[in-house]
């Protein structure tokens, strides 16, 4: 700084230099914040990807074993459907109780290992990603496209579909036949039952 500079000029020079430095620091600070946010997002994505890959590996490892056990669960459920009602034989009662306890314990084991049962309620909307329509049933109290009955429950393992639920779906109402055109109905007066002069349309001016 030359000696000819006045104090005011020196103060202005210092203020300008300080402002430039502050602006540079703000730009650098914003760039660092953006870089930190980008690193945090990448770390979160890496964490989620690792969790997803771990779940996939786990699901692949036990998927075949879980699918093999579904037949056991189905047979136990069928046995409970046809259990004898009000049997007076203690042996039969104990047998039925044992089957019920086995079925509950098997379902609990499924849930502990991430195998979830898909048993849609009556009236629930049909989901093609989780349900398989085996047939349509018309004339029900369920809205069209809703589940009427579950023929066989489905299962998904850690969010991955193992077997869709086999269901009966309420059919859509068929559209009524289109009404006959009025012009077509009136084109022949004899079909409409009208009394008309057959020669009424003849030009008699000749």
C-alpha positions, 0 to 999 in steps of 0.5 A: 500500500502506498503512502499516498493512500488515505485512511478511508481508502485503506479501510475500503481496501481492507473491507473489499478484501474481507468481503471477497474472502467471506464470499470465497469461504461461503462458496467453499462451505456450500461445496463441502456441505454438498459433498457431505450430503452426497457422501451420506446419500451414497452411504445410505444407498450402500447400506440399503443395497447391502441389506437387500442383498443379505435378505435376498441371499437369505431368501434364496437359501431357504426358499426351496426348503420353505416351499417344501414345507408348504405342503405340510401346512396345507395338509394340516389345514385340510385335516383341521377343516374335516375334524370331527365335530363334538366327538365324545372320544377323548383320544379323538379330541387329543388327536385334534388338539395335537394337530391344531397345536402342530399347525399353529407352531408351524405357522409361528416358525414360518413367521419367525423366519420371514415366511408370511401367509397370504390369506386375503379376506372376503371382498379384498381387492384382487392383486395379480402380484399376490393372488391367482384367480382360479375362477370367476363367480357371478351374482355375489354380494362382493364387488366385481374384482373382489375376492369371494373365496380362498381356495389355497392360501399363498406365502411370501418370503421376506417380501418375495412371493413364494406361492400366490394365493389361489382365489375365486374372484367376483365376476364383472356384470355383463353389459346389457344388450344395446337397445334396438335403434328407433329408426330400424324399428319404425322402418317397417310399419307392419312390424310396428303394428301400425296401419299405413297406406301401402301406397301412401308414399307414392307420388300421385302428382303425376 
